Amino acid sequence: MIRLTQILVATDFSDASQVALEYGRALARTFGASLHVLHVMENPFLRPTPGDPYVLKAAAVRHLTEPITDDDRAALHAVATLETSDNPAGEIVKFAAGHDIGLIVMGTHGRTAMSRLLMGSVAEKVVRTAPCPVLTVCHPEHEFVVNDTNTHAGGLS
């Protein structure tokens, strides 16, 4: 039996990532695992950037650490990490491999096939190359459980 001891939530600060953090937090509590929260920011030194790179990095650190509560730090040994890379998917996979991560949780934007083809999908690349299972969470969440009030004696309405 494999024991889940390390969970990674990869975040891009989107609504979907916030939902992924909720899932990661709940799973870490359920399994008694440590929680890692990772954001990979693009390398500002290789591209012209309208803002000061140091200010951008400080803002990323703030966005990364704010959602982690004192309870997360105490009960889940939560750690926030900021990495800089031009390959977010590769950096997430590298982090997972280097920290013995047993599960990656990340939000997905649910792009269409055409936009994935043109832009690529970080979540898709992570799913294909990760050294462990990956749970992708879409936002807004869709309910898959049928409410009892929608059923009749003869079946679903």
FENDAFEN-V331489 format. One record per residue. N is the residue number from 1. RES is the residue in one small letter. PHI is phi in radians with two decimals (* if undefined). PSI is psi in whole degrees, -180 to 180 (* if undefined). Layout:
N/RES/PHI/PSI
N/RES/PHI/PSI
This chain:
1/m/*/130
2/i/-1.49/134
3/r/-1.79/127
4/l/-1.48/109
5/t/-2.01/-18
6/q/-2.37/124
7/i/-2.09/134
8/l/-1.95/128
9/v/-1.89/117
10/a/-1.63/127
11/t/-2.18/144
12/d/-2.05/14
13/f/1.26/10
14/s/-1.38/172
15/d/-1.05/-40
16/a/-1.10/-36
17/s/-1.19/-34
18/q/-1.15/-39
19/v/-1.14/-41
20/a/-1.06/-38
21/l/-1.12/-40
22/e/-1.08/-44
23/y/-1.11/-47
24/g/-1.05/-42
25/r/-1.07/-47
26/a/-1.13/-42
27/l/-1.16/-39
28/a/-1.09/-42
29/r/-1.12/-45
30/t/-1.07/-43
31/f/-1.69/-1
32/g/1.15/34
33/a/-1.66/160
34/s/-1.44/149
35/l/-1.96/126
36/h/-1.97/136
37/v/-2.12/123
38/l/-2.16/135
39/h/-2.16/132
40/v/-1.89/113
41/m/-1.71/146
42/e/-1.12/149
43/n/-1.25/109
44/p/-1.27/-15
45/f/-1.42/-14
46/l/-1.70/-6
47/r/-2.35/149
48/p/-1.17/128
49/t/-2.15/135
50/p/-1.20/-20
51/g/-1.96/169
52/d/-1.18/125
53/p/-1.01/-33
54/y/-1.26/-35
55/v/-1.21/-41
56/l/-1.08/-42
57/k/-1.15/-42
58/a/-1.09/-39
59/a/-1.16/-40
60/a/-1.12/-42
61/v/-1.08/-42
62/r/-1.09/-47
63/h/-1.11/-31
64/l/-1.30/-40
65/t/-1.55/-25
66/e/-1.00/-44
67/p/-1.30/-10
68/i/-1.52/119
69/t/-1.52/166
70/d/-1.07/-36
71/d/-1.12/-40
72/d/-1.04/-44
73/r/-1.15/-41
74/a/-1.33/-51
75/a/-1.44/-34
76/l/-1.93/2
77/h/0.92/39
78/a/-1.10/135
79/v/-2.30/134
80/a/-1.80/137
81/t/-2.32/135
82/l/-1.97/125
83/e/-2.07/156
84/t/-2.08/127
85/s/-2.86/155
86/d/-1.60/2
87/n/-2.29/81
88/p/-0.99/-44
89/a/-1.08/-45
90/g/-1.09/-38
91/e/-1.20/-39
92/i/-1.11/-46
93/v/-1.11/-43
94/k/-1.08/-43
95/f/-1.08/-46
96/a/-1.04/-45
97/a/-1.16/-38
98/g/-1.39/-14
99/h/-2.09/19
100/d/0.92/44
101/i/-1.27/134
102/g/-1.69/-18
103/l/-2.71/133
104/i/-1.86/132
105/v/-2.07/128
106/m/-2.60/150
107/g/-1.39/154
108/t/-2.31/149
109/h/-1.60/-4
110/g/1.11/43
111/r/-1.14/157
112/t/-1.28/166
113/a/-1.03/-38
114/m/-1.17/-44
115/s/-1.21/-33
116/r/-1.12/-40
117/l/-1.12/-43
118/l/-1.35/-39
119/m/-1.82/-22
120/g/1.41/165
121/s/-2.32/121
122/v/-1.05/-46
123/a/-1.05/-43
124/e/-1.07/-43
125/k/-1.14/-39
126/v/-1.14/-45
127/v/-1.00/-42
128/r/-1.27/-26
129/t/-2.09/-5
130/a/-1.16/148
131/p/-1.45/6
132/c/-2.62/172
133/p/-1.08/151
134/v/-2.21/127
135/l/-1.79/117
136/t/-1.76/138
137/v/-2.11/125
138/c/-1.68/145
139/h/-2.21/132
140/p/-1.27/150
141/e/-1.20/149
142/h/-1.93/138
143/e/-1.45/129
144/f/-1.91/-4
145/v/-1.68/129
146/v/-1.41/129
147/n/-1.17/137
148/d/-1.02/-28
149/t/-1.23/-14
150/n/-1.60/2
151/t/-1.81/150
152/h/-2.08/170
153/a/-1.01/-30
154/g/-1.54/-3
155/g/2.33/-160
156/l/-1.33/147
157/s/-1.51/*
